[in-house]
Amino acid sequence: MRILVVSDTHRDQYALEQAVLRQPKAEVVIHLGDGADEAEMVKAKFPEKTFLQVRGNCDWGCDLPVDAEITLEGKKIFYTHGYTHNVKYGLYNMCCAAREKKADIVLFGHTHQALAEYDDGLYLLNPGSLHGSMGTYGIIDITKAGIVTNIIRL
């Protein structure tokens, strides 16, 4: 299974559409916040894909949750925008929350800095910001052989 992970689109609907179009094998799109409006618009254009979202600190008036979790292909994914876990000042709080949930993968945004790491049984992925000419997104492949995360420049 391929999962497209995006964050911090900041009203750049075009970039979000391009990311979805460039990953046709992605069955699930996870938007990590700061782009709830355009995520809803793009979701309507791709009804065959499952869209999951959380609220970012710039998604004012939005009723999405700040954290969420889902199990896909037997792997638990904890996802958040990250501002409630103070990710700009370190990843410890967020990783503790993910480990409490017994997550295999933790996804976060907010910093606009792409990151793909593995830490003692926990995959960490921040797709960076999809907004603008240097936009990036992440992909996760979950197979019988394991989990692979990648960052891709739009």
C-alpha positions as CSV (number, residue, x, y, z in Angstrom):
1,M,0.0,0.0,0.0
2,R,1.2,3.5,-0.9
3,I,0.3,6.5,1.3
4,L,0.8,10.1,0.2
5,V,1.6,12.4,3.1
6,V,1.3,16.2,2.7
7,S,1.4,19.2,5.0
8,D,1.4,23.0,5.1
9,T,-0.1,23.6,1.7
10,H,-1.2,27.0,2.9
11,R,-3.9,27.5,0.2
12,D,-1.8,26.1,-2.6
13,Q,-4.5,23.8,-4.1
14,Y,-2.5,23.4,-7.3
15,A,0.5,21.9,-5.6
16,L,-1.8,19.5,-3.7
17,E,-3.5,18.4,-6.9
18,Q,-0.1,17.9,-8.5
19,A,1.2,15.7,-5.6
20,V,-2.0,13.5,-5.9
21,L,-1.6,13.2,-9.7
22,R,2.1,12.3,-9.4
23,Q,1.3,9.5,-7.0
24,P,-1.5,7.6,-8.8
25,K,-0.7,4.4,-6.8
26,A,-1.4,6.1,-3.5
27,E,-4.7,4.8,-2.1
28,V,-4.6,7.1,1.0
29,V,-3.7,10.8,1.3
30,I,-3.0,12.1,4.7
31,H,-3.0,15.9,5.1
32,L,-1.2,17.0,8.3
33,G,-2.8,20.5,8.5
34,D,-2.5,24.1,7.5
35,G,-4.5,23.5,4.4
36,A,-7.9,22.1,5.4
37,D,-9.8,24.1,2.9
38,E,-7.8,23.1,-0.2
39,A,-7.7,19.5,1.1
40,E,-11.5,19.4,1.1
41,M,-11.6,20.8,-2.5
42,V,-9.0,18.3,-3.8
43,K,-10.7,15.4,-1.9
44,A,-13.8,16.1,-4.0
45,K,-11.8,15.8,-7.2
46,F,-10.4,12.3,-6.3
47,P,-13.3,10.4,-4.8
48,E,-11.5,7.1,-5.3
49,K,-8.8,8.0,-2.7
50,T,-9.2,8.0,1.1
51,F,-8.4,11.4,2.5
52,L,-7.5,11.8,6.2
53,Q,-6.8,15.2,7.8
54,V,-5.9,16.9,11.1
55,R,-6.1,20.5,12.0
56,G,-3.0,22.8,11.8
57,N,-2.4,26.0,13.7
58,C,-3.5,28.1,10.6
59,D,-6.7,26.1,10.0
60,W,-8.9,28.7,11.9
61,G,-12.5,27.7,12.6
62,C,-11.8,24.1,11.6
63,D,-13.4,21.3,13.5
64,L,-10.8,18.6,12.5
65,P,-8.9,16.8,15.4
66,V,-5.4,17.9,16.3
67,D,-4.2,14.3,16.5
68,A,-5.5,11.1,14.9
69,E,-4.5,7.5,14.4
70,I,-5.3,4.8,11.9
71,T,-4.1,1.2,11.3
72,L,-3.3,0.4,7.6
73,E,-1.9,-2.9,6.5
74,G,-1.4,-3.9,10.1
75,K,0.7,-0.8,10.9
76,K,-0.5,1.9,13.4
77,I,0.0,5.4,12.2
78,F,-0.2,8.4,14.6
79,Y,-0.5,11.7,12.8
80,T,-0.6,15.3,13.9
81,H,0.2,18.7,12.7
82,G,2.7,19.0,15.5
83,Y,2.1,22.4,17.1
84,T,0.4,20.9,20.1
85,H,3.5,18.8,20.7
86,N,5.9,21.7,20.2
87,V,7.8,20.0,17.4
88,K,9.6,23.2,16.5
89,Y,11.5,22.8,19.8
90,G,12.1,19.0,19.5
91,L,10.5,15.7,18.7
92,Y,10.5,14.2,22.2
93,N,6.9,15.0,23.2
94,M,5.5,13.9,19.9
95,C,7.5,10.6,19.9
96,C,6.3,9.9,23.5
97,A,2.7,10.4,22.4
98,A,3.2,8.1,19.4
99,R,4.9,5.4,21.6
100,E,2.0,5.7,24.1
101,K,-0.3,4.9,21.2
102,K,1.9,2.0,20.2
103,A,2.4,3.5,16.8
104,D,4.7,2.1,14.2
105,I,4.8,5.4,12.2
106,V,4.4,9.0,13.4
107,L,3.6,11.8,10.9
108,F,3.9,15.5,11.6
109,G,4.2,18.9,9.8
110,H,4.4,22.4,11.1
111,T,8.2,22.9,10.8
112,H,8.2,23.1,7.0
113,Q,11.4,21.0,7.2
114,A,11.2,17.5,5.5
115,L,12.4,14.6,7.7
116,A,12.4,10.9,7.3
117,E,14.0,9.0,10.2
118,Y,13.8,5.7,12.1
119,D,14.2,5.7,15.8
120,D,14.1,2.5,17.8
121,G,11.1,0.9,16.2
122,L,9.3,4.2,15.2
123,Y,9.3,5.7,11.7
124,L,9.2,9.5,11.7
125,L,8.0,11.4,8.7
126,N,7.6,15.1,8.2
127,P,6.8,15.7,4.5
128,G,7.8,19.4,4.7
129,S,5.7,22.1,3.2
130,L,4.1,21.4,-0.1
131,H,3.6,25.2,-0.7
132,G,5.7,27.0,-3.3
133,S,8.4,26.2,-5.8
134,M,10.5,24.2,-3.3
135,G,7.5,22.1,-2.1
136,T,8.0,18.6,-0.8
137,Y,5.7,15.7,0.1
138,G,6.2,12.2,1.6
139,I,5.3,8.7,0.6
140,I,5.0,5.6,2.7
141,D,5.1,2.2,1.2
142,I,3.9,-0.6,3.5
143,T,4.6,-4.0,2.1
144,K,5.1,-7.5,3.5
145,A,8.8,-6.8,3.5
146,G,8.4,-3.7,5.7
147,I,8.0,0.1,5.7
148,V,9.8,2.5,3.4
149,T,9.4,6.3,3.8
150,N,10.6,8.8,1.2
151,I,10.6,12.6,0.7
152,I,9.9,13.9,-2.8
153,R,10.3,17.4,-4.2
154,L,7.3,18.5,-6.2
